[in-house]
Amino acid sequence: MDNTSYEQFNIPKSLFEDSARFLKEGMNVIVSFESDEPIIAKAPNSVELEITYTEPAVKGDTSTNDLKYATVETGVEIKVPMFVNQGDRVKVDTATGAYLERVK
């Protein structure tokens, strides 16, 4: 939806490439049009997502550089440090799917 005119547009997910898996409702994206047809779409460089599932860390594992798998609210599985828990919010790079940081 255009934020100024409130006009609705259907943008194919394929224009976002791999970053489409991190998109959620209400997120601002950039879309370029040619003759009323979308030709380029770009997601933000990073997004904040909630961890919906991950195994709990074992005491003593928090000081290493080991990573574990976690599922974010969009259903994508990413690798996060051992100290990240279910319910935490994390910043994820939309281009690579890499964990960037935990958000307070």
C-alpha positions in Angstrom: 0.0 0.0 0.0 1.3 3.5 -0.8 1.6 5.3 2.5 0.5 8.7 1.0 -2.3 7.8 -1.4 -3.3 4.5 0.3 -3.5 2.9 -3.1 -3.1 -0.9 -3.0 -0.6 -2.8 -5.1 0.2 -6.4 -5.7 3.9 -7.0 -5.8 5.3 -10.4 -6.7 7.4 -12.0 -4.0 10.0 -12.9 -6.7 11.0 -9.2 -7.0 12.2 -9.3 -3.4 14.3 -12.5 -4.1 15.6 -14.2 -0.8 14.7 -11.2 1.4 10.9 -12.0 0.9 11.1 -14.6 3.6 11.7 -11.9 6.2 8.9 -9.6 5.2 5.9 -9.1 7.6 2.8 -7.1 7.4 3.1 -3.3 7.8 6.8 -3.2 6.8 8.0 -0.4 4.6 9.6 -1.5 1.3 10.8 0.3 -1.8 9.2 -0.5 -5.1 10.0 1.0 -8.5 7.4 1.0 -11.2 7.4 1.4 -15.0 4.1 2.0 -16.7 2.2 1.0 -13.6 4.1 -2.4 -13.4 6.4 -3.1 -10.5 9.9 -3.8 -11.8 12.2 -3.6 -8.7 11.4 -4.2 -5.1 13.8 -3.8 -2.1 13.3 -4.9 1.5 15.0 -3.0 4.3 18.6 -4.0 4.9 17.7 -5.4 8.3 14.6 -6.3 10.2 13.7 -6.9 13.9 12.0 -10.2 14.4 10.9 -12.2 17.5 12.3 -15.7 18.2 9.4 -18.0 18.3 11.3 -21.2 19.0 14.8 -22.2 20.0 16.4 -24.8 22.3 17.3 -23.3 25.7 21.0 -22.7 26.3 22.8 -25.1 28.7 24.6 -23.3 31.6 28.2 -22.6 30.5 27.4 -22.5 26.8 26.8 -18.7 26.8 30.5 -17.7 26.7 31.5 -19.6 23.5 31.0 -18.5 19.9 28.8 -21.5 19.1 25.6 -20.9 17.3 22.2 -22.7 17.5 19.2 -22.7 15.3 16.2 -20.5 16.0 12.9 -19.9 14.3 11.7 -16.3 13.9 8.1 -15.1 13.6 8.1 -15.3 9.8 8.8 -19.0 10.1 12.4 -18.8 8.8 15.2 -20.7 10.7 18.4 -18.7 11.4 21.5 -19.3 13.4 21.9 -17.3 16.6 24.3 -17.2 19.5 23.7 -19.5 22.4 22.5 -16.7 24.7 19.5 -15.9 22.6 16.2 -17.3 24.0 12.6 -17.8 22.8 10.8 -14.5 23.0 13.9 -12.4 22.4 13.9 -9.9 19.5 16.8 -10.0 17.1 18.0 -7.9 14.2 18.5 -10.0 11.0 20.2 -9.0 7.8 17.6 -9.5 5.0 20.2 -10.2 2.3 22.0 -13.0 4.0 19.7 -14.1 6.8 22.5 -13.6 9.3 21.9 -12.7 12.9 23.2 -9.1 13.6 22.3 -8.4 17.2 19.8 -8.9 20.0 17.4 -6.0 20.4 16.4 -4.7 23.8 
